[in-house]
Amino acid sequence: MSFYIGNIEVKNKIILAPMAGVSNSPFRILARKYGAGLVYAEMVSDKGLLHSNEKTLKLLYMTDVEKPMAQQIFGSDKDTMVEAALYIDKHSNCDIIDINMGCPVPKVAIKAQAGASLLKDPDKIYDIVSEIVKHVTKPVTIKIRAGWDDNSKNAVEVAQKAEAAGAKAIAVHGRTRSQGYSGFADLEIIKAVKEAVKIPVIGNGDVTDGPSAKRMLEYTGCDAVMIGRGALGNPWVFREIDAYLKDGTMVDKPSNEEIKEMMILHLDALIELKGEKIACLEMRGHGPWYLKGIAHAKELRYKLSRTQTRDEFVEHINEFFK
Ligand SMILES: Cc1cc2nc3c(=O)[nH]c(=O)nc-3n(C[C@H](O)[C@H](O)[C@H](O)COP(=O)(O)O)c2cc1C
């Protein structure tokens, strides 16, 4: 089941996606604990790193239990991206440096000409990747989308350029930038990328359970699956996929008791990292994800959206799940 990204062994085929505001250290610990073989940290801006922006530097926080871990950077200028990669290479204990070439949000892809915008210029991708590879010791990977839009689905060309430039793996989200999150991930393009390069290809898009993971792996031939939205409020997804891929076992969904305990565990881990106030604010996002599909949780969701302290949070949850 294992594969290598450069010299880094990934012990299974199940990977946590980078998600801004979500894939921080506490969540990555949960993902690893429940069976992710590799976790990606959310993107950090090259310029933020170079200007020693306090918020950006805090995003680099990680612990040894998360390893192997990939730290993602984004930017559009080769020189500052090399500087940022060098900074990560020296100062972060992560195992892999990933470059974001798929982010569709206007602030990144249009205003900053970073993220998915890079897909419009495969030669620039070659330059950025080869220059970073020359300067750092950790393996360098890229994460891309199928292309900028339907008329420019160039993931295969981009993947070949990145491989030639020395990238050690490529994650492909099978949607274009213009698709955003609509429609479905195109497995054909992931398959075409896998057939076009020798380095590991990580299939991404719409994997939410064992059967969808198996389909991605079998249809595209990719080396591993990457899970984003399917892990929101659901760190158990990694254990479910792991069991299903091993022998088709369908693991029971978590009980309400397990969900309650996980929500408190997640809150406590966030408190340790960010303090009670910010942790409670962040749990306003995670809470509804954990409660998805649970009947009569509307009032609890409302209460959690106003909760400011751990005590209140635990009281609301205990009352609901009693
Ligand atoms: C809340 C959120 C934040 C995201 N942040 C990032 C990011 O920082 N870097 C990145 O490459 N992709 C980011 N993505 C995209 C995911 O990594 C992934 O490619 C996408 O969600 C498709 O996979 P999925 O269908 O499993 O969700 C983000 C997605 C979500 C939902």
The ligand as a MOL file (V3000), in Angstrom:
LIG
                    3D

  0  0  0     0  0            999 V3000
M  V30 BEGIN CTAB
M  V30 COUNTS 31 33 0 0 0
M  V30 BEGIN ATOM
M  V30 1 C -12.2950 25.1440 3.0280 0
M  V30 2 C -11.3400 24.7600 1.9310 0
M  V30 3 C -10.0630 25.3010 1.9100 0
M  V30 4 C -9.1500 24.9410 0.9080 0
M  V30 5 N -7.8810 25.4320 0.9560 0
M  V30 6 C -6.9450 24.9750 0.0690 0
M  V30 7 C -5.5680 25.3350 0.1900 0
M  V30 8 O -5.1390 26.0440 1.1180 0
M  V30 9 N -4.7270 24.8440 -0.7640 0
M  V30 10 C -5.1380 24.0270 -1.7900 0
M  V30 11 O -4.3200 23.6000 -2.6170 0
M  V30 12 N -6.4220 23.6590 -1.9000 0
M  V30 13 C -7.3250 24.0920 -0.9960 0
M  V30 14 N -8.6100 23.6460 -1.0750 0
M  V30 15 C -8.9810 22.6730 -2.1070 0
M  V30 16 C -8.8500 21.2300 -1.5770 0
M  V30 17 O -7.5270 20.9440 -1.2040 0
M  V30 18 C -9.3230 20.2080 -2.6390 0
M  V30 19 O -8.5020 20.3180 -3.7630 0
M  V30 20 C -10.7680 20.4250 -3.0680 0
M  V30 21 O -11.6030 20.6760 -1.9520 0
M  V30 22 C -11.3030 19.2140 -3.8420 0
M  V30 23 O -11.2540 18.0560 -3.0580 0
M  V30 24 P -12.5690 17.4650 -2.2970 0
M  V30 25 O -13.6070 17.1800 -3.3610 0
M  V30 26 O -12.0680 16.2210 -1.6120 0
M  V30 27 O -13.0390 18.5190 -1.3600 0
M  V30 28 C -9.5430 24.0270 -0.1030 0
M  V30 29 C -10.8340 23.4990 -0.0900 0
M  V30 30 C -11.7280 23.8370 0.9090 0
M  V30 31 C -13.1050 23.2230 0.9140 0
M  V30 END ATOM
M  V30 BEGIN BOND
M  V30 1 1 1 2
M  V30 2 1 2 3
M  V30 3 2 2 30
M  V30 4 2 3 4
M  V30 5 1 4 5
M  V30 6 1 4 28
M  V30 7 2 5 6
M  V30 8 1 6 7
M  V30 9 1 6 13
M  V30 10 2 7 8
M  V30 11 1 7 9
M  V30 12 1 9 10
M  V30 13 2 10 11
M  V30 14 1 10 12
M  V30 15 2 12 13
M  V30 16 1 13 14
M  V30 17 1 14 15
M  V30 18 1 14 28
M  V30 19 1 15 16
M  V30 20 1 16 17
M  V30 21 1 16 18
M  V30 22 1 18 19
M  V30 23 1 18 20
M  V30 24 1 20 21
M  V30 25 1 20 22
M  V30 26 1 22 23
M  V30 27 1 23 24
M  V30 28 2 24 25
M  V30 29 1 24 26
M  V30 30 1 24 27
M  V30 31 2 28 29
M  V30 32 1 29 30
M  V30 33 1 30 31
M  V30 END BOND
M  V30 END CTAB
M  END
